Amino acid sequence: MKTNQTASYSLRVNRILLKKFRYIADYEGRSTNREIEQIMRQHVKKHEDEHGAITSEMLDAFYAKES
């Protein structure tokens, strides 16, 4: 059975910043959500390029200490 790979996250942000961000997303031909995803992908790639891949074991350990 295939599981849903999409997660929801609420974000509180300055109203003017969000309006500007939506403007940029539209300029880039993306929805606001897709623009956020694009920036997150770029940030994760940059981090992994500098520090190495974030493995599933690392994620498991990280989330285990949160609970």
Sequence and secondary structure as in RCSB ss.txt:
>XXXX:A:sequence
MKTNQTASYSLRVNRILLKKFRYIADYEGRSTNREIEQIMRQHVKKHEDEHGAITSEMLDAFYAKES
>XXXX:A:secstr
              HHHHHHHHHHHHHTT  HHHHHHHHHHHHHHHHHHHH    HHHHHHHHHHH 
